[in-house]
Amino acid sequence: MITIKEVAELAQVSQATVSRTLNGHASVKEANKEKVYAAMEQLGYQPNTFAQALASNRSCSIGMLVGTLDGPFYGPMMHEVEKVVRAENYHLIITSGHEEYDEEHESIRFLRSKKVDGLVLTVDTLSDSELLEISRDMEATVLINRYIPEMADRCIWLDNERGGFLATEFLINNGHTQIGCITGQLSKVDSRDRLQGYRNALSHYGVDYNPNAVVEGRFDHKANHDAIRRLLDRDVPLSAIFCMNDNIAMTAYTMCIERGIRVGEDISIIGFDNVSFGQHMTPSLTTINFPIQEMASAAARKVMAIVQGKSSASQPIEPIEPSVVVRASVKNLNK
């Protein structure tokens, strides 16, 4: 087994210089780093990462908690964070909380037990106070799509209320005043904020809010057929539906097709998230852009900057602005 001593002898530097190089110390001269890396490659030396972690109190890993490990939303998010982390020679450890309180708690305990150097969290059930406690224990904690004023410098978030407003405003500007709404789970902050945006837009443009035009659905595929069926069966005239994510919109397409209702003609539909399949639906889905890859990349860069001592408490991060992606599923009634 090749040792640090042998690497030092071949590189003609001290063992301390080899150790500092392996642990990423900035004090090592670039010329000495090159000698050490060349000697390691020539000898086939493999660092003992566990021993390095004990010596440096770092594991060179970042922990990430997501809602689920599949789907068009979390997949790109995980990919983007992993890409940024690996570029810094760190590894990403990912676990899922399945949107359940106990599982989110357990997942964070698991990541902490692995001695990760930082955390990137997307959480649904943990309270603000619980997340603040976690962030006090580990400064390098960054939240995606969650805003807490006390850690505003570590929150990468979308203005969901603004997104709900823009979706509804787009329908109104296209002549629609009878607008249904299928929400995500109202236990989620995202859903409540988007619903508030929907109501704000109706109020702003003088359109009456009708509670019978609103049905609670889910951001995943569970039970949305029933939610959409109930909305369509109600004695509520509708010319358009705001679906609070593209999964819900896809199910709404299916239910409309079953009933002979033509999307983009008999009824208009707008989604939210701008996941990749929306552009391939027929008609292509008008939606609200949720730049998840941009947000994930920003979160990963932020956590790495804190871990590497390049960033600490700073100015609050401004929310990322949503925007309308115009396609073919909304009919302009003004023409």
Secondary structure, DSSP 8 states (H G I E B T S, - for coil): ---HHHHHHHHTS-HHHHHHHHTT-TTS-HHHHHHHHHHHHHHT----HHHHHHHHT--SEEEEEES-S-HHHHHHHHHHHHHHHHHTT-EEEEEE-TT-HHHHHHHHHHHHHTT-SEEEE--SSS-HHHHHHHHHH-S-EEEES---GGGGGGEE-B-HHHHHHHHHHHHHHTT---EEEEES-TTSHHHHHHHHHHHHHHHHTT----GGGEEE--SSSTTHHHHHHHHHHSS---SEEEESSHHHHHHHHHHHHHTT--BTTTBEEE-SB--GGGGGSSS--BEEE--HHHHHHHHHHHHHHHHTTS--S-S----B--EEE--SSS--TT-
